[in-house]
Amino acid sequence: MKTVKIILMLFFSTLAASAFAQPPAKVVVAKVFEKEVSKTNQIIGVTDFDKLSGISSEISGLIEKQSVVEGTLVKKGDILVSLNTDFIRKSIEIMKKQIEQVDIKIQNTKKNLNRYEILFKKDAASEKVYDDLSDTYKALMKEKEIIWKNMEKLDLEIKKSLIRAPFDGLILERYKNEGEWLSPGIPVCSLASADDVFVRVAVSEELVKYIRPGEQISLTIHALEKEFSGTVKNFVPIADLQSKTFQAKISIPYFKEIIKNMSATVNVPVSDKMKLKMIKRAALVRFQEKDFVYTVEDGKAKMLPVSIVAYEGEYIGVDSPNIAADMPAVIDGNDRLRPDQPVEVVEK
C-alpha cells in the first residue's frame, strides 16, 4: 500500500512539473481605445428594395420568347421578353404596297395638274377643274403621309415588342411564360433595383432624434453570416398608432445572396454620442452567458468582465470601469486561455 502511494505521488509530481514546464500560450493583442459613439440596441429588421417595378408591355402580343429567370441579375436594356410580330410585319408589307399605289396616283395627278395649270393660265381650262385636281393632289399627299405615320407606328410596335429591363436589377418573380398572351399594363415579372437595397427596421418614436440620415450603422444578416456598415437613408414619417414605432431605412450594398424580407440585426443608436472604450469583437469570450475579455498583465492572462453598450463594425463599445484606454486585449488565442495562464504576445 505504501508503495502505491509513493508511485501516485511521483506520478502527480511529474504531471505538475510537466504542466509547469509548458511554454507560455502565444496570443495576439490589440489596444483598447476611446471614441465618441452612441450607445446601441440590437433590433431585428428585414431586407428590402427601395425601387420595385412590375415590368409590363406597352402593346398586346403573344409571348414568343422570355428570358425571365427568378434570382437573375439583369442589366439596364437587357431583353426580358420578346412578343410575336408576324401580324405587324405583314401589315407593314401591305402598307408599303399601298404607298406604291398612292405614288402612282400622285404622279398621274401631278402630270394632269401641271398640264391644266398651263391651260388655266392661257384661259383654256376652267378654274374648277384646276382646283379639283389641286385638291386631289393634296389629298393624295396627305393619304401617303397618313400611311407613313401608320407604318412608323407599326415600326414602334416592333421596337416595343422587345420588353427590356429599365434599370439594373434582380428579378424577384415571373408572372408570364412563353405562349401566353400579354396585354398592356399586365406585369410579366417583378424587378428590384440592385442599387437600392436597404434594411427596414421598426424603431421606437423616442429614438427618432438619434437616427440621422447619412450616419453609419452596423448590422448583421446572421443567416448568411454577413456584416455590413449601412447608411441611414431616411425614415418613413408615419408612426404606427398602436406600437408607436416608425420605419427607418438603412441602405446597404447589393450582394448576390440577398432575399427580400430576410432577417437582419441592426445596431440602432439609442443615445447621444459619448466616450466609450472600443474593443475588437474578436476579443470577446462568452462564459456562463456573460461577456469577458482577456488582457495581459505581468505576462499572464487576466479575465475581465465587460458590459457591451454599442456595436460598430468589428468593434464593440463598453462602459466597464475596469477597462482602460491603451489596455491590451487578446484578439487571437483567447479561445484556449485560462485566467493567470502565462502568455507570450506575438505579432500577427
Phi, psi and omega in degrees: 000317179297324180295320180296317180299318180296318180297317180296320179297318179295323182295311180292327177295321178294318179297316180297317181295322179294317179296320181293331183277352180297139180292158179299148178290134179276129182225158174247138182237159173224139184284143173286143177222164180260146178205148177275109178221165177272149170293151183228154169242145179270120182235139181278128175236188179225150177284149182202174177240136183279338180232112179238138179227135170271103186287121182229174182261154175267349180228166176271153177172166178271130180290114181269323180208138177224139182245025183276114177236121182300134181089001180271138176269124181244157179260156176303129180097346178298140179282123180262319183219140174242128178264150178292134183239019183302313182294321180296315181294324177294322178296323178296320177299317179298317181294326177297321177293321178298321178295320177299318179295316180296323179298321178297316179296321180297317181297314180295317179295323179296318178298312180297322181294318180295321180293315181289334177295319179294316180294322181296320179294334179266008182061030179258001178218151182284153180294325181296316179298318179297316180295322179297317178295322179295319179292322178296318179298315179296321180295320178294320178296320178293321178298319178295320179298320180295319179297318178300317180297321178293324176294319177299322178296318179292322175299321178294323178295323177296318178297318181285349178289346174261107182272118186251158177289126182283346179200166175296130182192177181250128178283118182269313182219151175244132183249337183232153180233171178301140180092350179269153179272134181244129178251156179303136178087351179271119183296139175263335178196169176249126183240130179250135182292130179283349180264002185226057178266137178209168174249128180260128183223137178274121186237143178300141182299339180290343184262001183300330182288344181261350183256104186248129178306136180098343181279153181273139177225132179272146180209163184226135171255098189294327182299331180250000182054046180243137176245139182229154167253105182266166179242131177296114181275304177188185174221151180286121186280045176225120179267144177291130185296326184275309184274346183057043176240159175232162183266118173261143182244119182252114181284134178227159178289152177293142172220147193294338182271006187297140175229131179300137180072021174285142182290143177218138177266118185253132177270090187276129177295137183232012180204170170290165181290141180213163179284122177232156175277127183256127181233143177296141180300330181297343181280346185292138175229129178263129178216120181053047176064021177234158183261135179222162168226154175259135169243173180245125181222121182055040177075011180233154179281131179236126184269128182234133176286147178228151176246108183279125180236355181204149174237134178214096181061235181274008182242156172241149176254132181234152176243025181288130182292340182275359177255128183238154177298146181074000177290136177283131177243130182287121181248349178216129184096357182285343182290342182244009182279158172230149178306139179068011178285135177299137181226157175234121180281126179235161177278143180277000000 
